[in-house]
Amino acid sequence: MELLGAATVVFLVCIACLLSFAAWRGRSVKGKMPPGPAPLPILGNVLQVKPKNLAQTLQKLSEEYGPLFTVHLGSDPVVVLHGYDVVKEALIDHADEFSARGHMPIGDRANNGSGIVFSNNEEWVQIRRFALSTLRNFGMGKRSIEERIQEETDYLLEEINKTEGTPFDPTFMLSCAVSNVICSIVFGKRCDYKDKKFLALISNMNNIFEMMNSHWGQEKEHHNSSFHMKNLINSAFDLFIAGTETTSTTIRYGLLLLLKYPKIQEKVQEEIDRVVGQSRKPCVADRTQMPYTDAVIHEIQRFISLLPLSLPHTVTRDTCFREYVIPKGTTVFPSLSSVLHDGKEFPNPNEFNPGHFLNENGTFRKSEFFMPFSAGKRICPGEGLARMELFLFMGTILQNFTLKPVVNPQELSITPTLSGTGNVPPAYQLCALPR
């Protein structure tokens, strides 16, 4: 009986392997998919692809298979776009074909395919257009949003002052500050940093359902419309998550880099003192007069490559791309880190150097390779808000405080603790000394 059972297991495994291999061969022949390492049945390319360091793994594979290649995550094929030329060609030149959001289990679980980030087709077009229009109506890109951010900097400075120069972890207060900008837009008011509901919202984003304004539900009877209660709630959820975590994490990583390189911090403060002084707050209009500070913020975003593979895309139909055919529904990973760390555009790309965004005469240097917000139709709708927040929050902090590490700067690690779908800075503490 034991031999019979073992034989049955072996037989079933063989059948599964054959079916998986046949499916892979069928896809390869039918779709003329880009080249890539041969996958194991069921397991795919588990031996070649390391989830904990996905971006670097794909970098190595691109050296062997070129800028366009296929890997298998389990039995599912994923097409990887590696390098500026192929990313631009797909996301911008072939925007219609590559604009759909790829499958993400967390998106299905949290939003069930609704909202802004995870939705597709006409529903996504309507909701994205509505979100952009609403953000503009609330003042994105205008002085009213700038004033909301400047107001929040006062509360952030107050919290930092409470530390009285002693070591602290900036994670929580930065999240609160950035979240409050979104709160003021979505909910119409900011929250106190000690507010229990706000604390719960920060620690568990699901509480957004409790704070949602019920007036948005007055479209709820139109069942065929994209503007029903669940979709609007999930859209607000997306705005809150995307508008909090990405910006606050970027600032937190940026402060760590300035602790690591105090000379760069000094040069930013010299420019702030020269252009803004101490009698008023930094404003967005100052940015054109502060090329070094602008270059530092750009270099922070470039260097950390917060979302190295963006979020997954998928092709909306069988797509002829270069000499290949990518079947409808195939997941696509645009490697943003491969663009942001391009060695020809940014010499020594693994070094933190604001000179990557400066001309020889000290003026700011623009680069088409600067894609931290992705590109094409799925570019982050909050890019303008995020750029404003990064400049105003970081500028105001450095105007008022000199940041000191609690260890020798040479001992500080700037290696991300997670380097798969997102790069998160290691935990650290700093001392903020009033200037």
C-alpha positions as CSV (number, residue, x, y, z in Angstrom):
1,M,0.0,0.0,0.0
2,E,2.8,2.4,0.8
3,L,4.5,1.7,-2.5
4,L,1.2,2.3,-4.3
5,G,0.7,5.6,-2.5
6,A,4.2,6.7,-3.3
7,A,3.8,5.7,-7.0
8,T,0.6,7.7,-7.1
9,V,2.3,10.8,-5.7
10,V,5.2,10.4,-8.2
11,F,2.6,10.0,-11.1
12,L,0.7,13.1,-10.1
13,V,3.9,15.2,-9.8
14,C,5.0,14.0,-13.2
15,I,1.6,14.9,-14.7
16,A,1.8,18.3,-13.1
17,C,5.3,18.8,-14.5
18,L,4.3,17.8,-18.0
19,L,1.3,20.1,-18.0
20,S,3.3,23.0,-16.7
21,F,6.0,22.4,-19.2
22,A,3.5,22.1,-22.0
23,A,1.8,25.3,-21.0
24,W,5.1,27.1,-20.9
25,R,6.1,25.8,-24.3
26,G,2.6,26.7,-25.7
27,R,3.0,30.3,-24.4
28,S,6.5,30.6,-25.8
29,V,5.6,29.4,-29.3
30,K,2.2,31.1,-29.5
31,G,3.3,34.4,-28.1
32,K,7.0,34.6,-29.2
33,M,7.7,35.8,-25.8
34,P,11.0,37.6,-24.9
35,P,13.8,35.3,-23.9
36,G,14.6,34.3,-20.4
37,P,15.8,31.5,-18.2
38,A,13.9,28.2,-18.6
39,P,11.5,27.8,-15.7
40,L,11.1,24.8,-13.5
41,P,7.6,23.2,-13.6
42,I,5.3,24.8,-11.1
43,L,8.2,26.6,-9.3
44,G,9.1,28.8,-12.3
45,N,12.4,30.7,-11.9
46,V,12.7,30.3,-8.2
47,L,16.4,29.5,-8.5
48,Q,17.2,32.7,-10.5
49,V,14.8,35.2,-8.9
50,K,15.4,36.3,-5.3
51,P,12.3,38.1,-4.0
52,K,14.2,39.8,-1.2
53,N,16.4,41.5,-3.7
54,L,14.3,41.5,-6.8
55,A,15.7,44.6,-8.6
56,Q,19.3,43.4,-8.4
57,T,18.3,39.9,-9.5
58,L,16.6,41.3,-12.6
59,Q,19.6,43.5,-13.2
60,K,21.8,40.4,-13.4
61,L,19.4,38.7,-15.7
62,S,19.3,41.7,-18.0
63,E,23.0,41.4,-18.5
64,E,22.4,37.9,-20.0
65,Y,19.1,38.3,-21.8
66,G,19.0,42.0,-22.7
67,P,16.6,44.9,-21.9
68,L,13.4,42.8,-22.6
69,F,13.2,39.4,-21.0
70,T,10.8,36.9,-19.4
71,V,10.9,35.3,-15.9
72,H,8.4,33.0,-14.4
73,L,7.1,33.7,-10.9
74,G,5.6,30.3,-10.2
75,S,3.9,29.2,-13.4
76,D,3.0,32.8,-14.5
77,P,5.3,34.6,-17.0
78,V,6.4,38.2,-16.2
79,V,7.9,40.4,-18.9
80,V,10.6,42.7,-17.5
81,L,11.5,46.1,-19.0
82,H,15.0,47.0,-18.1
83,G,16.6,50.3,-19.1
84,Y,15.4,53.8,-20.1
85,D,14.8,53.1,-23.8
86,V,12.5,50.0,-23.4
87,V,10.7,51.5,-20.4
88,K,9.9,54.7,-22.3
89,E,9.0,52.8,-25.4
90,A,6.5,50.7,-23.5
91,L,5.0,53.2,-21.0
92,I,5.0,56.3,-23.2
93,D,5.2,55.3,-26.9
94,H,2.9,52.3,-26.4
95,A,0.9,53.7,-23.5
96,D,-2.5,52.3,-24.5
97,E,-1.2,48.7,-24.6
98,F,0.8,48.9,-21.4
99,S,-1.5,51.1,-19.2
100,A,-3.5,48.3,-17.4
101,R,-2.6,47.4,-13.8
102,G,-1.1,44.0,-13.3
103,H,-2.5,41.5,-10.9
104,M,-1.5,42.0,-7.2
105,P,-3.0,39.8,-4.5
106,I,-2.9,42.6,-2.0
107,G,-4.9,44.8,-4.3
108,D,-7.5,42.2,-4.8
109,R,-7.8,41.7,-1.0
110,A,-7.9,45.3,0.0
111,N,-9.7,47.0,-2.9
112,N,-11.1,44.2,-5.0
113,G,-9.9,45.9,-8.1
114,S,-11.5,49.2,-7.4
115,G,-10.0,52.6,-6.5
116,I,-7.3,54.4,-8.4
117,V,-4.2,52.2,-8.0
118,F,-5.7,48.7,-8.8
119,S,-8.6,49.4,-11.1
120,N,-8.6,49.0,-14.9
121,N,-10.6,49.8,-18.1
122,E,-13.2,52.6,-18.2
123,E,-13.7,52.5,-14.4
124,W,-10.0,53.5,-13.9
125,V,-10.2,56.2,-16.5
126,Q,-13.3,57.8,-14.8
127,I,-11.9,57.5,-11.3
128,R,-8.5,58.8,-12.2
129,R,-10.0,61.8,-14.0
130,F,-12.3,62.5,-11.1
131,A,-9.4,62.3,-8.6
132,L,-7.2,64.6,-10.6
133,S,-10.0,67.1,-11.0
134,T,-10.9,67.0,-7.3
135,L,-7.3,67.5,-6.3
136,R,-7.0,70.5,-8.6
137,N,-10.3,71.9,-7.1
138,F,-8.8,71.5,-3.7
139,G,-5.7,73.4,-4.8
140,M,-3.1,71.0,-6.0
141,G,-0.5,73.0,-7.8
142,K,-2.0,76.2,-6.4
143,R,-1.2,78.3,-3.3
144,S,-4.0,76.9,-1.2
145,I,-2.3,73.5,-1.1
146,E,1.1,75.2,-0.4
147,E,-0.5,77.0,2.5
148,R,-1.8,73.7,3.9
149,I,1.7,72.2,3.8
150,Q,3.2,75.3,5.4
151,E,0.6,75.2,8.1
152,E,1.5,71.6,8.8
153,T,5.3,72.4,9.0
154,D,4.5,74.5,12.1
155,Y,3.1,71.5,13.9
156,L,6.0,69.3,12.7
157,L,8.5,71.9,14.0
158,E,6.7,71.9,17.3
159,E,6.9,68.1,17.7
160,I,10.6,68.2,16.8
161,N,11.3,71.0,19.3
162,K,9.8,68.8,22.0
163,T,12.7,66.4,21.6
164,E,15.0,69.1,23.0
165,G,18.0,67.8,21.0
166,T,17.7,64.3,22.4
167,P,17.8,61.3,20.0
168,F,14.5,60.3,18.4
169,D,13.1,58.2,15.6
170,P,11.5,60.5,13.0
171,T,9.3,57.9,11.4
172,F,6.1,58.6,13.3
173,M,6.0,62.4,13.2
174,L,6.9,62.5,9.5
175,S,4.0,60.1,8.8
176,C,1.7,62.3,10.8
177,A,2.8,65.4,9.1
178,V,2.5,64.1,5.6
179,S,-0.8,62.3,6.4
180,N,-2.3,65.5,7.7
181,V,-1.8,67.1,4.3
182,I,-3.9,64.3,2.8
183,C,-6.4,64.6,5.7
184,S,-6.9,68.3,5.0
185,I,-7.7,67.5,1.4
186,V,-9.8,64.3,1.7
187,F,-11.5,64.9,5.1
188,G,-11.4,68.7,5.2
189,K,-9.3,69.0,8.4
190,R,-6.0,68.1,9.9
191,C,-5.7,65.9,13.1
192,D,-3.7,66.4,16.2
193,Y,-0.7,64.1,16.5
194,K,-2.1,62.7,19.8
195,D,-5.6,62.2,18.4
196,K,-6.5,58.5,19.1
197,K,-8.5,58.1,15.9
198,F,-5.6,59.6,13.9
199,L,-3.1,57.3,15.6
200,A,-5.2,54.3,14.7
201,L,-5.4,55.6,11.1
202,I,-1.7,55.8,10.9
203,S,-1.1,52.4,12.4
204,N,-4.0,50.7,10.6
205,M,-5.2,52.2,7.3
206,N,-8.4,50.2,7.4
207,N,-9.8,52.8,9.9
208,I,-10.2,55.1,6.9
209,F,-13.7,53.6,6.5
210,E,-14.7,55.1,9.9
211,M,-13.5,58.6,9.0
212,M,-15.0,58.7,5.5
213,N,-17.5,61.5,4.8
214,S,-20.9,59.9,4.2
215,H,-21.9,62.7,1.8
216,W,-19.8,61.1,-0.9
217,G,-22.4,58.2,-0.9
218,Q,-25.1,60.4,-2.6
219,E,-24.2,58.8,-6.0
220,K,-24.6,55.3,-4.5
221,E,-27.9,54.4,-6.4
222,H,-26.2,54.6,-9.8
223,H,-25.1,51.0,-9.9
224,N,-23.6,51.2,-13.4
225,S,-21.5,54.2,-12.5
226,S,-17.9,54.1,-11.3
227,F,-18.9,56.6,-8.6
228,H,-20.4,54.3,-6.0
229,M,-19.6,54.3,-2.3
230,K,-17.2,51.4,-2.3
231,N,-15.1,52.8,-5.2
232,L,-15.0,56.3,-3.7
233,I,-13.9,54.9,-0.4
234,N,-11.2,52.8,-2.0
235,S,-10.1,55.8,-4.0
236,A,-9.8,57.9,-0.9
237,F,-7.9,54.9,0.7
238,D,-5.5,54.9,-2.3
239,L,-4.9,58.6,-2.0
240,F,-4.3,58.3,1.7
241,I,-1.9,55.4,1.4
242,A,0.0,56.7,-1.6
243,G,0.1,60.2,-0.3
244,T,1.4,59.2,3.1
245,E,3.8,56.3,2.8
246,T,5.7,57.2,-0.3
247,T,6.4,60.8,0.7
248,S,7.1,60.3,4.4
249,T,9.4,57.4,3.6
250,T,11.3,59.5,1.0
251,I,11.7,62.3,3.6
252,R,12.8,59.8,6.2
253,Y,15.3,58.2,3.8
254,G,16.5,61.7,2.8
255,L,17.2,62.8,6.4
256,L,19.2,59.6,6.8
257,L,21.3,60.5,3.8
258,L,21.9,64.0,5.1
259,L,23.1,62.5,8.4
260,K,25.5,60.3,6.4
261,Y,26.8,63.2,4.4
262,P,26.9,66.3,6.7
263,K,28.7,68.4,4.1
264,I,25.8,68.1,1.8
265,Q,23.4,69.1,4.6
266,E,25.6,72.2,5.3
267,K,25.5,73.3,1.6
268,V,21.7,73.0,1.6
269,Q,21.5,75.1,4.7
270,E,23.8,77.7,3.2
271,E,21.5,78.0,0.2
272,I,18.4,78.2,2.4
273,D,20.0,81.0,4.5
274,R,21.0,82.9,1.4
275,V,17.7,82.6,-0.5
276,V,15.1,82.3,2.3
277,G,16.8,83.5,5.5
278,Q,15.2,83.0,8.9
279,S,12.4,85.6,8.8
280,R,10.0,83.6,6.7
281,K,9.1,80.0,5.6
282,P,10.4,78.4,2.4
283,C,7.8,78.5,-0.4
284,V,7.6,76.7,-3.7
285,A,8.6,79.8,-5.6
286,D,12.0,79.6,-3.9
287,R,12.8,76.3,-5.7
288,T,14.0,78.0,-8.9
289,Q,16.4,80.0,-6.9
290,M,17.7,77.0,-4.9
291,P,19.3,74.6,-7.5
292,Y,21.4,72.8,-5.0
293,T,18.5,72.0,-2.7
294,D,16.4,70.9,-5.7
295,A,19.3,68.7,-6.9
296,V,19.6,67.1,-3.4
297,I,15.9,66.3,-3.3
298,H,16.0,64.8,-6.8
299,E,19.1,62.8,-5.9
300,I,17.4,61.4,-2.8
301,Q,14.6,60.1,-5.0
302,R,16.9,58.8,-7.6
303,F,19.3,57.1,-5.2
304,I,16.7,55.4,-3.0
305,S,14.6,54.2,-6.0
306,L,11.6,53.9,-3.6
307,L,9.6,51.6,-5.8
308,P,12.3,49.9,-7.9
309,L,9.9,48.0,-10.1
310,S,7.0,50.5,-10.0
311,L,3.7,48.6,-9.6
312,P,3.0,45.8,-12.1
313,H,1.4,46.6,-15.4
314,T,-0.2,44.2,-17.9
315,V,-0.9,44.4,-21.6
316,T,-4.5,45.1,-22.6
317,R,-4.3,42.9,-25.7
318,D,-1.9,40.7,-27.6
319,T,0.9,43.2,-28.2
320,C,3.6,43.3,-30.8
321,F,6.6,44.9,-29.1
322,R,9.9,45.0,-30.7
323,E,10.4,41.5,-32.3
324,Y,8.1,39.8,-29.8
325,V,4.4,39.2,-29.1
326,I,3.3,39.6,-25.5
327,P,0.0,37.8,-24.9
328,K,-3.0,39.7,-23.5
329,G,-3.0,39.7,-19.7
330,T,0.8,39.1,-19.3
331,T,2.2,40.9,-16.2
332,V,4.9,43.5,-17.0
333,F,7.5,44.8,-14.6
334,P,8.9,48.2,-15.6
335,S,12.3,48.5,-13.8
336,L,12.4,52.1,-12.6
337,S,15.6,51.4,-10.7
338,S,17.3,50.5,-14.0
339,V,16.4,54.0,-15.3
340,L,17.2,55.9,-12.1
341,H,20.6,54.0,-11.8
342,D,21.6,54.3,-15.5
343,G,25.4,54.6,-15.4
344,K,25.7,56.7,-18.6
345,E,23.1,59.2,-17.5
346,F,24.3,59.2,-13.8
347,P,28.0,58.4,-13.5
348,N,28.7,56.2,-10.5
349,P,24.9,55.6,-10.0
350,N,25.3,53.8,-6.7
351,E,26.9,56.9,-5.1
352,F,24.8,59.6,-3.5
353,N,25.8,62.7,-5.4
354,P,23.6,65.8,-6.0
355,G,26.0,66.7,-8.9
356,H,23.9,64.2,-10.9
357,F,21.3,67.0,-11.2
358,L,23.7,70.0,-11.5
359,N,25.3,71.6,-14.6
360,E,28.9,72.7,-14.4
361,N,27.8,76.3,-13.7
362,G,25.7,75.1,-10.7
363,T,22.3,75.4,-12.4
364,F,19.8,72.6,-12.0
365,R,20.1,69.9,-14.6
366,K,16.9,68.2,-15.8
367,S,16.9,64.5,-16.9
368,E,14.4,62.4,-18.8
369,F,15.7,59.5,-16.8
370,F,14.2,60.9,-13.6
371,M,11.2,58.5,-13.2
372,P,10.5,58.0,-9.5
373,F,6.8,58.5,-10.1
374,S,6.8,56.1,-13.1
375,A,5.7,57.3,-16.6
376,G,2.9,57.2,-19.1
377,K,-0.8,56.9,-18.3
378,R,-0.1,55.2,-14.9
379,I,2.2,58.0,-13.6
380,C,1.5,58.9,-10.0
381,P,-1.4,61.4,-10.0
382,G,0.0,63.0,-6.9
383,E,3.4,63.8,-8.3
384,G,2.8,67.6,-8.1
385,L,1.7,67.3,-4.4
386,A,4.6,65.0,-3.5
387,R,7.2,67.3,-5.1
388,M,5.8,70.3,-3.2
389,E,5.8,68.4,0.1
390,L,9.3,67.1,-0.3
391,F,10.7,70.6,-0.9
392,L,8.7,72.4,1.8
393,F,9.0,69.8,4.6
394,M,12.7,69.2,4.0
395,G,13.5,72.9,3.5
396,T,11.7,73.9,6.6
397,I,13.3,71.2,8.8
398,L,16.8,72.2,7.6
399,Q,16.0,75.9,7.9
400,N,15.3,75.4,11.7
401,F,17.5,72.5,12.7
402,T,20.9,70.9,12.2
403,L,20.5,67.2,12.1
404,K,23.1,65.1,13.9
405,P,23.5,61.3,14.0
406,V,23.8,59.4,17.3
407,V,26.8,57.4,15.8
408,N,29.7,58.3,13.6
409,P,28.3,59.1,10.1
410,Q,30.7,56.5,8.7
411,E,28.9,53.8,10.8
412,L,25.4,54.7,9.4
413,S,23.9,52.1,7.1
414,I,22.0,53.5,4.2
415,T,21.2,50.1,2.7
416,P,17.4,49.5,2.5
417,T,15.9,46.9,4.8
418,L,13.5,45.7,2.1
419,S,14.6,45.6,-1.5
420,G,11.9,43.8,-3.3
421,T,8.8,45.8,-4.2
422,G,9.9,48.7,-2.1
423,N,13.1,50.2,-0.6
424,V,12.6,51.1,3.1
425,P,15.4,52.8,5.0
426,P,16.9,51.1,8.1
427,A,15.6,52.3,11.4
428,Y,17.7,55.1,12.9
429,Q,17.6,57.9,15.4
430,L,18.8,61.5,15.0
431,C,19.2,64.6,17.1
432,A,17.7,67.9,15.9
433,L,19.7,70.9,17.2
434,P,18.0,74.3,16.8
435,R,19.9,76.7,14.6
